[in-house]
Amino acid sequence: MKIMHGFSDGIRTSFKALPFMIRNKMLIWFLPAFFLTLALSYGAFALIDMAVDAADSLYTNTFGAHALDVCGEGMVVMDCIEEVFRAIGSYMLGIVIWVGLFWLKIKLLKYVVLAFLGPVMSVISDVTEEKLTGVKRPFSLKKFLLEVFRGIRTALLYLFIELFLAILLLVIALVAGWVFPVLLPFIAPLEVIVAFIIGAFFYGAAALDYVWEREDVGAFGSLGMAYKSRRLAVGIGVPFAIWMAIPIVNFTLAPIFAPALATVAAVLALKGGGKKNSSSQ
């Protein structure tokens, strides 16, 4: 199997992905991601609003009804102040819960997208390889369902591994900062950079997995191969990670374009569609 190992090769094929899709009339594959993004955004915001309403109801049941226009004529000053603080507390609680859940939505969205878009990404990967090699695989419903299940399983596996590494990284940073406070200005930016690279690696590994799945490589075997080709995985994953790091874009345009482009880039890299040179593995 020909495989490209360089970080720059991953970046290069990422830039070649969209032109390749345009040339081969594959832009229609953005549509499923578009509708999924709409559904996920609507569902996520609906769940966030439900959580805020539930917290507000619990707050009201505990501390009583509240509103900012509570101070009327003849009300005792202390009672007025108490009512104002009660109302402010309610609104602040709602804001904190909304912001916290929205942040959680952004952090988890990438893996939700990878899990739910698994079938689409699998087909895009298959179609891209067919365009490159001319070899068409016969459709098998059983195989397709297995690919769907594998996509979800892989997304969950990578989610838990990345969360574990993120927590481990945070603990190491906190300990290092406590032992060597003078290094804190350097530790914080370094942690952000390392976390970004880790995230990019798993994005790239998920995209590469669809190619290796067709070659009957198991999920853990695929992760091992991604680690061996980690520079390539990071190179493919960096554009994906940048899309997902941009506010507003990360929950609007990124889920539509980033997964498909990363998937095509992975096939171009592994099957030689964007290479300058390659080496055998």
Buried (B, 14 or more C-beta within 10 A) or exposed (E): EEBBBBBEBBBBBBEBBBEBBEEBEBEEBBEBBEEBBEEBBEEBBEEBEEBBEEBBEEBEEEBEEBEEEBEEEEEEEEEEEBBBEBBEEBBEBBEEBBEEBBEEBBBBBBBBBBBBBBBBBBBBBBBBBBBBEEEEEEEEEEBBEEBBEBBBEBBEBBBEBBEEBBEEBEEEBEEBBEEEEEEEEEBEEBBEEBBBBBBBBBBBBBBBBBBBBBEEBEBEEBBEBBEEBBBBBBBBBBBBBBBBBEEEBBBEBBBBBBBBBBBBBBBBBBBBBBBEEBEEE
